[in-house]
Amino acid sequence: MVDDGRPLFQQIAEALEARILDGSMPEESQVPSINELAAFHRINPATALKGVNRLVDAGVLYKRRGIGMFVATGARAVLLAARRDEFRDQHLRPLMRRAATLGLAPEQLIDMIRKEADR
């Protein structure tokens, strides 16, 4: 785990999200236990729990009493939708504002994007 200044619980949640998104932790598969996550990342179990609970609250993980945590059906779609929204907010909206200040119409911007994609 790379500590880049973000809280450790957030890094735990993002690491689990990445595994769900890349398919290495498919829907309905069991997630490592809180103690396993804590031992692997050498962190306090309460910190690992906070990261996992964040994904439970988002509907990405769910608990089977006495068995453990599992990836929810539809979790990948939920994460992709959230990442797309984040991409729009962090990249697309600022790009549109900048394009407008340069006098670029949306069609011109789309044409520029297509040309770059073809490179």
C-alpha positions in Angstrom: 0.0 0.0 0.0 1.4 3.3 -1.0 0.7 6.1 1.4 0.3 9.2 -0.7 -1.2 11.3 2.0 -4.7 9.9 1.6 -6.2 8.2 4.6 -5.4 4.5 4.9 -9.0 3.5 5.0 -9.6 5.2 1.7 -6.6 3.4 0.2 -8.0 0.1 1.4 -11.4 0.8 -0.2 -9.8 1.9 -3.4 -7.6 -1.2 -3.6 -10.7 -3.4 -3.2 -12.5 -1.3 -5.8 -9.6 -1.8 -8.2 -9.7 -5.5 -7.8 -13.5 -5.5 -8.4 -13.0 -3.4 -11.5 -10.2 -5.4 -13.0 -12.2 -8.7 -12.4 -9.7 -10.2 -10.0 -12.5 -10.1 -7.3 -15.7 -11.0 -9.2 -19.2 -10.3 -8.0 -20.4 -12.7 -5.3 -16.8 -13.6 -4.4 -15.6 -13.4 -0.8 -13.5 -10.5 0.2 -10.5 -11.0 2.5 -11.5 -10.6 6.2 -10.8 -7.5 8.1 -8.0 -9.2 10.0 -6.5 -10.5 6.8 -6.6 -7.0 5.3 -5.1 -5.5 8.4 -2.3 -8.0 8.6 -1.5 -7.8 4.9 -1.3 -4.0 4.9 0.1 -3.8 8.5 -2.6 -1.5 9.7 -5.1 -1.5 12.6 -8.2 -3.7 12.0 -10.4 -0.7 12.8 -8.8 1.2 9.8 -9.4 -1.8 7.5 -13.0 -2.1 8.8 -13.6 1.6 8.0 -12.4 1.1 4.4 -14.6 -2.0 4.0 -17.6 -0.3 5.6 -17.3 2.5 3.1 -17.9 0.0 0.3 -20.7 -1.6 2.3 -22.4 1.8 2.5 -22.0 2.2 -1.2 -23.7 -1.1 -1.9 -20.5 -2.6 -3.4 -19.9 -5.2 -0.6 -22.4 -7.0 1.7 -22.0 -9.1 4.8 -23.1 -12.7 5.2 -23.5 -13.2 8.9 -21.0 -15.6 10.3 -19.3 -16.1 6.9 -17.8 -12.8 5.8 -17.9 -10.0 3.3 -18.8 -10.6 -0.4 -18.8 -8.5 -3.6 -22.4 -7.5 -4.3 -24.1 -8.3 -7.6 -23.9 -5.2 -9.8 -20.9 -3.9 -7.8 -18.7 -3.4 -10.9 -21.5 -1.4 -12.6 -21.9 0.8 -9.5 -18.1 1.4 -9.4 -17.9 2.2 -13.1 -20.8 4.6 -12.8 -19.1 6.4 -9.9 -15.7 6.5 -11.7 -17.4 7.9 -14.8 -19.1 10.6 -12.8 -15.8 11.4 -11.1 -14.1 11.5 -14.6 -16.8 13.9 -15.8 -16.4 16.2 -12.8 -12.6 16.2 -12.6 -11.7 16.2 -16.3 -14.6 16.8 -18.7 -16.2 19.8 -17.0 -12.9 21.7 -16.6 -12.1 20.8 -20.3 -15.4 22.2 -21.4 -14.9 25.4 -19.5 -11.4 25.8 -20.9 -12.6 25.1 -24.4 -15.3 27.7 -24.0 -12.7 30.3 -22.9 -10.7 29.5 -26.1 -13.8 29.9 -28.2 -14.0 26.3 -29.2 -17.5 25.0 -30.0 -18.4 21.5 -28.6 -18.2 20.1 -32.2 -14.7 21.4 -32.6 -13.7 19.9 -29.3 -15.2 16.6 -30.3 -13.3 16.7 -33.6 -10.0 17.4 -31.7 -10.7 14.4 -29.4 -11.4 12.1 -32.3 -8.2 13.2 -34.1 -6.2 12.5 -30.9 -7.9 9.1 -30.4 -6.8 8.2 -34.0 -3.1 8.9 -33.3 
